[in-house]
Amino acid sequence: MTRHTTRRALGIGALLASGTMVLAACGSGFDDTADTADPTEGGGGLTILIGSSGDAETQAVQAAVDAWSQESGVSATVQAANDLPQQLSQGFAAGTPADVFYLAPEAIAGYAGNGSLAAYGDQLANKDDFYPSLVENFTFEDEFYCAPKDFSTLALVINTGLWSEAGLTEDDYPTTWEELADVAQQLTTDGRVGLAFSAEYQRVGVFMAQAGGGLVVDGEAVADSEENVEALEYVKTHLEDGSFAFAPDLGAGWGGEAFGAESAAMVIEGNWITGALANDYPDLEYTVVPLPAGPGGQGTLQFTNCWGVAADSPNQEQALDLIEFLTSTDQQLAFSEAFGPMPSIQSAADAWSEANPELTAFLEGAEYAQFPPNQAGAADVIGDFNAQLESLRTGDPAAILGSVQANLEAIVE
């Protein structure tokens, strides 16, 4: 779930990002003066470690935890990590992890496999309210480990001014690959491409999903499938004709930057783009629509984190109560308003859609979204895949996917 640029972290809590608060100590990441004097069962207050996208997220989580603490009578300390994966690993290695922490899907297999995580998902009172695909994202060996805290999907973001200048209307919003290629060609001019996205699986993967493919399906590595080859051939074709482009080839760090600079009329991005555009390009008008369907139907990717709980935490009962509070409908809607992510529970969908009618395409994607592989070692496989995708325009899709297949087979049982 990388975005390869700090600007892309704006406004998104569902993806890991660098925090803005530097921790005072190593190990668990909590300073030695944290208040742990609490009379409740478990023997101490809760420690919570988050990977924050910025001040808005840090302040929102702190306010929510403070409200729960006041209501429950349990003291709680929140710390925003400057390198969450590293500090989380250090905490476990030292035997002093935080009680509750942000956890990425790709970290589940490793920490669950070595017994570091409490598998509390089935104990949640609201467990049936989470989107099924998010539950699957945090299920390891048939156990639902942790509550998805929020999520994001990818959609098609269109510059409405450039769209109109090209003589296009709402009736022209693309619903198929053919239509996407057609409007991208119409929007392409000297100095501007029709469609841009990052040179990474986390964007190109939507075409694989739309072709009916993916990287891992039902526990089996399928990277070299005919569907995936067809998807990369489609992207390669339009990279070659100049109507599609990778953001770095436009001098941009990510799709949102290319979109804001109007070097791309359309981009494939997640709902974090809204915060970035509001901050950097407040006058730019845009429309968000669902990604078009491919030969295999509709497809997008989703990104999320969960609220992990340490297996050795003496405060698991309080941790569970806190997480139910943080994932409640009202609190998730408050988080969404504060820093942008979509609620991970279905009961919040209507209220979120009413508050964000222009962004409902992102929420619609939850019905057909795939998530990146969460097997141990998947992050390294995807990193290698991304390096190969950078040369897709001149490369061989089948050869690239064959390499990915071999790497995946080494980690997928």
N, C-alpha and C positions, 0 to 999 in steps of 0.2 A: 504494500500500500504506500509505496513511495510516490513522492511528487517531485523530487530532485530539485526543489527550490524552496527557500523560506517563504517566498511570497505566497506560494500555494497553500501555506498553512493558515492563511487568514480565514477566520470564521468557521472552522470545522473542528468539531470535537470528536468525530468518529474516526479520525486518522491520527496516528502518532505524530507528534510535532515537538519541536524544541520548546521547553518552558521558558518563562521569562524570569523565574526566580532561581537563583543559584543556591543549591543546598549547602547547609552549613557543615555537613560531615559526610564521610563515605559510609561504607557498610550499608545499613538499611536506608540511609539518606535522611534520617531524622536526628535533630540535634539532641544532645543529652539532657536538655532542660525541658523537653516536652512534658506536659502535664499528664501523668498517668495515675494520679490519685483519684480513684473512683471506687465507690463502695459496691458497685454492681457485680454480679457473678461473672467470673472471668478474670478478675483481679487487676484490671487497668483500663484506661481509656483507649479508644481506637486510634490507630495511626493509618492515614490514608495517603497514598502516593499516586500522583496523577502526572500525565504528560500533557501539558497545556498548550493550546494554540495561541495563547496570549492573555492579556490582562482580563478581557471580558470573560473568558472561560474560567480562569482561576478564581475570579471574584464570584462568579455564579456558583461554582462548586462550594467555595467557602461559605457563602450565604446559606446554601441548602444544608450543608453539614451543621452549621451553627443553629439553624432552625430545628433540625432533628435533635441535636444535642440538648437544646433547651427543653424540648418536648419530652425527651427520653430520660434526661438527667445523667446521660453518659458523656463524659468529656471526649473530645475528638480533635486530633491535630491533622491538618491538611498541609502537605508539602508538594510543590510543583517541581518535578524533576527537570534538570537541564539535559539529561540523557537517560530517558526512562529505561530502555532495555538494559543498559549497562548497570544502572543503579539497582534495578530490580534483581539482576543476576548477582550483584555484589551482596545484596541483602540476604538472598537465599544461601549464598556461599558462606556467609558469616553466621548463618543461623539466626538472623534477626530481620526477617522480611517485614514489610508493613503488613498490617492486618488485611487491608483492602487496597486494591491497586488497579489501575488501568492495565488491561492485558490484550495484546493483539492476537488474532486467530492463529497466526503462524507460530506463536509461542506456546499454544495449548499443548500440543503433542509432547514437546520436550518436558515441560514442567509437570504435566499430568503423568507422563510416563515414569518420571522419577519420584512421584509421590509428593511433590511440593504443593499441589493444589487441592483444596477442598472441593468435592463435587457436590455442590449445594443446589443446583438448578431445580431439581424435582421437589425441593422443599419450599420453593417460593409460592406464596399465595397467588401471585399473578403469572405463574409459569405458562398458562394456556393463552395468555394475552400477547405474548411475543410473536412476531412474524416467524412462521415455521422455518424459513430459510436462515434466519438469524440463529434460531435454536440449533439447527444443523451445523452452522458455522462453529458453534462452541460445544459440540458433542464429540467426545473422544471415547472410542471403544464402547459405544452405546450408552455412555453416561453424559447427561447434560450438566456441564461443569459450572457455568457462570452466566449471569444475566447480561444480555446485550445492553449496553448503556445508551446507544443511539445508533444511527447509521446514515449512510449516504449512497446514492446511486449516480450513474452517469446518464446524461441526456444531451440533446442537441440544442445548443445555444446559438441563436440567430440575431445578427445585427439588423434591426428592423429598418433602419434608414437605408442601408445598402441593399437590403431586400427589395424595398420599394423602388429605389433607383433603377434596379434591374428589371422592373416591370412585373415583379412577382407579388402575389397576394396570399392570403391565408389558405386559399384553395391549393396553393402550390407547396405547402409544407410536405416534405417527402415522407412517404410511408413505405417505400421499397428501396432496395439498393439502386435500381435503375433510376428512380426519381431523384435519389440523393446525388447520383453521378450527374444527372442532367442539370439540377439547380446549382451544383458546385461549379460546373462548367460555365453556366450563365453568370455566376458571381465572380469568376476569375478574370482579372484584368492585369495590366502591367503594374507590378508592385503589390498585388494582392491575390491570394488564393481563395478558392471557394470554401475549403474546409481544412482546418488544421487540428492537430492533436499531438500529444507527446509521443516520442519514439519508445514506447514501452508497452508491455503486455497489459498493464493497468489501464490502457486506453484501446490499443489495437485488439485486445481480447473481446471487446464487444462484437466485433465482426465475426470472430470465431463462434461466439454464442449464437449470433444471428444465423450463422450457417448451419447450426445444429451440432456444433462441436464444443470444445472446451479442453482443458488440460487434464483434469481428473474427473471421470464420471463413474458414479457407483463404485468408487474405490479402485478404479482401473485407470492406468495412464493411457491417454488417447491422443496425445499431442500430434502424432503423425497421421491422424485420420484424414480421409478425403475431404471432409467438411472443413477442417482447419486449413488444408492446402488451398481449397477454393477461397476461403476468407482472405488469406494472405495474398493470393494471386489478384483478388479484387482490389485490395489496398495498393499493391505494387503497380497495377495498371494505371491507377489514377495518380499515384506519385509520379509515374513516368510522364503522364500527359499534362502534369502541372496543375491540375485542379485540386489535388490534395497535397498537403505538405506537413512534414514534421516541424513542430514549433522551433526547435533549434536552427533549422535551416532558414527560418525567417528572422533569425537574430533574437528570438524570444526564449526565455527560460522555461516557459510552459504555455499551454493553450490560452489561458486567460490573459497573459501579457500580449500575445499575438492578436487576440480579439480586441483588447483595449486599444492597441495601437492601430487597429483597423488594417493590419496586414493579412488578416483572415476574416472573412465574412461570417463564417460559422466555425464553431469548435465543439468538440466532444469533451465535456467536463462535468464535474459534480457540483452539488449545491454550495460548496465553499466558494465558488466563483462569484456568488452574489456579494459576499463581503469584500472580496478583493476589488470588484468593479465599483462598489459604492465608495470605497476608500480612494482608489487611484483614478477612476474614470466616472465620476458621479453623474456626468451629463449624458453618458452613452445609453441609448435606449436599446433594449433587447427583448427577445421572446424565447421562452424555453418550451420545447416540444419533445415528445417521446422520440427515441431513436427509431429509425425506420427498420422494418422487418427485412430479414434476408431469406435465403432459400429454406432455412429451418424455422422461420418465424421470428418473433420479437426476442430481443436479448439485450441485456446490459450487465454490468458488474456492480456489485455492492461492496461497501467497505464499512468496517465496524470495529469496535473494541468492546470488551466486556468488563464487568467489575469482578476481578479475581479476588479470591480469599485464600490466604495461606493455610495449608493443612495443619500447621503447628500453632496457629493463632489460638491463644487462650480465650479469645473474645468472639467466637464464631456466632453465638446467639445474637449478640449485639450487631455484628457485621451483617447478618442476614436481615435484621430489622432495618438497619440503615439502608441497605440496598433496595429493599422493598419500598422505602420512602423515596429514594433517588430515582427509581424507575416507575413511580406512580404517574398517572396521567397528568395531574396538575404540575408536578415537578418537571417532567420531561417537556411539557409545553413551555415552562418557564426557561428551561435550558435552551430550547429552540429559539425563543425570542431573544435570549441574551447573546448567543454565539453561533446560531445557525444550523445545528444538526437536526435531523428528523427523528421523532420519537420512535423507539423500537417496539412499542406496543400498539396493537391494532385499535384499541379503544380511543386512542388519541388522534386517529387519522382524520376524522371529520372536523374536529376543532382545528387541527393543523391546516387542513385544506382551506377552511374558511378564513384563517388568518393569513394564508399564503396562496391565494388563488392563482397567482402567476407562476407558481413553482410546482404545481401538482404533478407535472410530468415526472419529476423526480420520485414522488411517492408512488405513482402508477408503476414505476419500474420494479417495485418490490415484489410484484406478482410473478415476474419472470426473470429476476436477477440471478446470476451465478456469482459465486464468491471464489476468490483465488484459493488454490490448494492450501490446506492447513497442516499437511504432514510435516514432520520434522525434516528440515533440510530444504523445504520448498522455497524459502526465501533465496537461497543460493542458486537454485535452479532458475528461478524467475530472473534473478540478476544476470545470469549468463544469457538467458533468452533476450533480455532487454539490450544487452550489448550487441547481439546479432541483429536485432530489429533495426538498429541504427543504420544498417547498410541494406535494408530490404529493397530499396529502389533498384539497386544493382545486383541484389543477391538472388538466391534460389530458395523459394519458400519451402519446397519439399526437403531440401538439405538442412535448412534451419530447423524445421520441425522434427526431422529425424534426430538431430543432436539433442533437442529438448526431450524427445521421447526416451532416449537412452539415459539421460540424466534423471528423468522422472521415475523410470523403472527401477533405478537404484535406490529410491527412497519409498516407493509405494509397494507395499506387500501384496 
